[in-house]
Amino acid sequence: MRAFILAALLAATGLGGVALADTVEVANVKYETTAELAGQKLQLNGAGIRYKFVVKVYTAGLYLTARAGSTQEVLAARGPKRIQIHMLRDIDGNELGALFTKGIEANVSRDEFAKSINGVLKLSEVFASRKQLSSGDNFAVDYVPGVGSTLLVNGKSVLAEPIKEPEFFSALLRIWLGDKPADDSLKDALLGVKRERRR
């Protein structure tokens, strides 16, 4: 009886699907609600779609060790973190690298950008070398404190060694979570915040 009441309460509050499901589906892309990185369990903080005008470009999911509802909480969170991207359309590798660089520049100070430049260059080089990311491709950037950031494309590591500067991963996250995010709706989705609460 208690289980029935609990299920009814979850359904009434709209949490049933999130609380009970193993995956969250966004634009037909499934994100696992939990993941493991460096021996620690991560949970999906939020996932959403990057739109350019009305065109769906990619989906993104943010994984953390504990729930965070603001940019400050995400950046201050301890432990491993992951940002995972699934492409919904083809995009030129050079173009994607340039967009990420511009997104970082728009959301960090010159000093922070200078500390992140090694990682920014490596990320741009990887995308440029691939020529194009196609619809269905995915990549993830994993950050482990004391180790650095690694880039995986379609599940395979593509860096000879991790990007050691912790400032790089924080700067990267600001593309989506900074004061001038790539997409306001995606920022809200990654933070699990409903837009009406922010306006």
C-alpha positions in Angstrom: 0.0 0.0 0.0 2.8 2.4 0.8 4.5 1.7 -2.5 1.2 2.5 -4.3 0.8 5.8 -2.4 4.4 6.8 -3.1 3.9 6.0 -6.8 0.8 8.1 -6.9 2.5 11.0 -5.2 5.4 10.9 -7.6 3.0 10.9 -10.6 1.0 13.8 -9.1 4.1 15.9 -8.7 5.3 15.1 -12.2 8.5 13.3 -10.9 7.4 9.8 -11.8 9.1 9.6 -15.2 12.4 11.1 -14.0 12.6 9.3 -10.7 11.8 5.8 -12.0 13.3 5.8 -15.5 16.8 4.6 -16.3 17.0 7.0 -19.2 15.8 10.4 -20.2 14.9 10.9 -23.9 15.6 14.2 -25.6 14.9 14.5 -29.4 15.0 10.7 -29.7 18.4 10.6 -27.9 18.5 8.6 -24.7 20.7 9.8 -21.8 21.3 7.4 -18.9 20.2 8.8 -15.6 23.5 7.6 -14.0 27.0 7.1 -15.2 30.4 6.2 -13.6 33.6 8.1 -14.0 36.8 7.6 -12.1 35.1 5.2 -9.8 32.4 7.6 -8.8 28.7 7.6 -9.6 27.4 10.6 -11.5 23.8 11.6 -12.0 22.2 13.3 -15.0 21.7 16.9 -13.8 19.7 17.8 -16.9 19.5 17.4 -20.7 18.2 19.5 -23.5 18.4 20.7 -27.1 20.5 23.3 -28.7 18.5 25.2 -31.3 19.8 27.6 -33.9 16.7 29.5 -34.8 14.2 26.6 -35.2 16.8 24.0 -36.3 17.8 21.4 -33.8 21.6 21.2 -33.8 22.5 18.9 -30.9 21.4 17.6 -27.6 23.5 18.0 -24.4 23.5 16.3 -21.0 25.3 17.3 -17.9 26.5 14.8 -15.3 27.6 15.6 -11.8 28.1 13.8 -8.5 25.3 15.8 -6.8 22.4 17.9 -8.0 23.1 21.5 -8.9 20.6 24.2 -9.9 22.8 27.1 -10.7 25.9 27.8 -12.7 27.8 28.7 -9.5 26.8 25.3 -8.0 27.9 23.4 -11.1 31.3 25.1 -11.2 31.9 24.7 -7.5 30.8 21.1 -7.4 33.5 18.7 -6.4 34.3 15.4 -8.0 34.2 14.2 -11.7 31.9 15.9 -14.2 30.8 15.2 -17.8 29.2 17.1 -20.6 27.9 14.9 -23.3 26.8 16.0 -26.8 24.8 14.2 -29.5 24.7 15.7 -32.9 21.3 16.1 -34.6 22.6 17.5 -37.9 25.9 17.5 -39.8 28.3 20.3 -38.9 31.8 21.2 -40.2 34.5 20.4 -37.7 36.2 23.7 -38.1 32.9 25.5 -37.6 32.1 23.7 -34.4 35.6 24.3 -33.0 35.2 28.0 -33.8 31.7 28.2 -32.2 33.0 26.6 -29.0 36.0 29.1 -28.9 33.7 32.0 -29.4 31.3 30.7 -26.7 34.2 30.4 -24.2 35.5 33.9 -25.1 32.0 35.4 -24.6 31.7 34.0 -21.1 35.1 34.2 -19.4 37.6 36.9 -18.6 40.8 37.4 -20.6 42.7 35.9 -17.8 40.5 32.8 -17.6 40.7 32.4 -21.3 44.5 32.6 -21.3 44.5 29.8 -18.6 42.2 27.7 -20.8 43.9 28.3 -24.2 45.8 24.9 -24.2 42.5 23.0 -23.9 40.7 25.3 -26.4 43.4 24.7 -29.0 43.4 20.9 -28.5 39.6 20.8 -28.8 39.7 22.8 -32.0 42.4 20.6 -33.4 40.4 17.5 -32.8 37.3 18.8 -34.5 39.3 20.3 -37.4 41.0 16.9 -38.0 37.6 15.2 -38.3 36.4 17.6 -41.0 32.8 17.0 -40.1 30.6 15.7 -37.3 27.6 13.9 -38.7 24.1 13.6 -37.3 24.3 10.7 -34.9 27.8 11.3 -33.8 28.4 12.0 -30.2 31.3 13.3 -28.0 31.8 13.8 -24.3 34.3 15.8 -22.3 35.1 14.2 -18.9 36.7 16.1 -16.1 38.4 14.3 -13.2 40.0 16.5 -10.4 43.8 16.1 -10.3 43.8 14.4 -13.7 42.2 16.9 -16.1 39.8 16.7 -19.0 39.6 14.0 -21.7 37.6 14.1 -24.9 35.8 11.0 -26.3 34.3 11.0 -29.8 31.8 8.2 -30.3 33.0 6.6 -27.2 36.8 6.6 -28.0 39.4 8.8 -26.4 41.0 11.1 -29.0 43.6 12.9 -26.8 47.1 11.6 -26.2 46.9 12.9 -22.7 44.4 14.8 -20.5 44.1 18.6 -20.6 45.5 19.3 -17.2 44.2 22.8 -16.6 41.0 22.7 -14.5 40.2 26.2 -15.8 39.5 24.7 -19.2 36.6 22.5 -18.2 35.0 25.4 -16.2 35.4 27.6 -19.2 33.9 24.9 -21.5 30.8 24.6 -19.3 30.2 28.3 -19.5 29.5 27.9 -23.2 26.1 26.5 -22.1 25.9 27.8 -18.5 27.5 31.2 -18.7 25.9 34.7 -18.7 25.8 34.6 -22.5 24.9 30.9 -23.1 24.7 29.3 -26.5 21.0 28.7 -25.9 18.9 30.0 -22.9 16.5 27.1 -23.0 19.4 24.6 -23.0 21.0 26.3 -20.0 17.7 25.9 -18.1 17.4 22.3 -19.2 21.0 21.4 -18.1 20.3 23.1 -14.7 16.9 21.5 -14.4 15.3 24.9 -14.0 11.9 25.8 -15.5 12.0 29.0 -17.5 9.1 30.6 -15.7 11.0 30.5 -12.5 13.9 32.5 -14.0 11.7 35.2 -15.6 
